[in-house]
Amino acid sequence: MRLGRPFSTVLPAEASADSNFVEAWRKAIPNIEPPRTPSAFMATRPATPSSIPSKLTVNFVLPYSSELSGKEADMVIFPATTGQMGVLPGHVATIAELKPGLLSVHEGNDVSKYFVSGGFAFVHANSFADIIAVEAVPLDRIDPNLVQKGLTDFTQKLNTASTDVEKAEAQIGVDVHSALNAALTG
C-alpha cells in the first residue's frame, strides 16, 4: 500500500529558515549584522532510522546536573500526568508533563530508580528520550520514616488550614509525600 504523502519520520531533517531571514535582513539593513534567531542555537534534527534500534538513548537532566547523558536503555518508565508511561525503542514522538512519582530506567536486569517532583519528557522518533525534571533523588537515598512523618505533618496542616494558600501548600505536600510513599512501597 502506498501513501499519498510520506510520514514525518520518513522525511529528512530540513534546513532552517534562517538563511531566508538573514538574506532579507541584509537587503533591508546592510550595515548591521542580523540577530541570531532561536533556530541558530538548535542542532538539526537527526534523521529517523529506517529500522527500529535495539536500544533507547536516555538523557535525564536537572537544573543543577545531568543524571544520565546518552545512557543506552531497554526501556524507561516515567510518571506522566496522564498516568505511568513506558517508552521502548521506536516509540512514537511524544511530549508528556511529569507529575511527582517514580522514574525507572531499565537496562537488562539493572533498573535505576529516581523520584521526580515534576518536569517534562520528550520522546523523539529516533529512539531518544529527553527527561527534564525540576528535582530528582535516587530512590535508595530516600528515608521512608521521613516520608511518613512528612505525610502526617502535611495531612494535619491540610486539616487545619484556614486560607486557600495554606490549603494549596498543604495539598501539594500531601500529594508529593503520597507519591514518595507509593514509590517506596510500590
Salt bridges, closest charged atoms under 4 A:
GLU23 OE2 - LYS27 NZ 3.64
GLU33 OE1 - ARG26 NH2 3.44
ASP74 OD1 - LYS55 NZ 2.71
GLU107 OE1 - LYS71 NZ 2.81
ASP130 OD2 - HIS124 NE2 2.73
ASP153 OD2 - LYS149 NZ 2.95
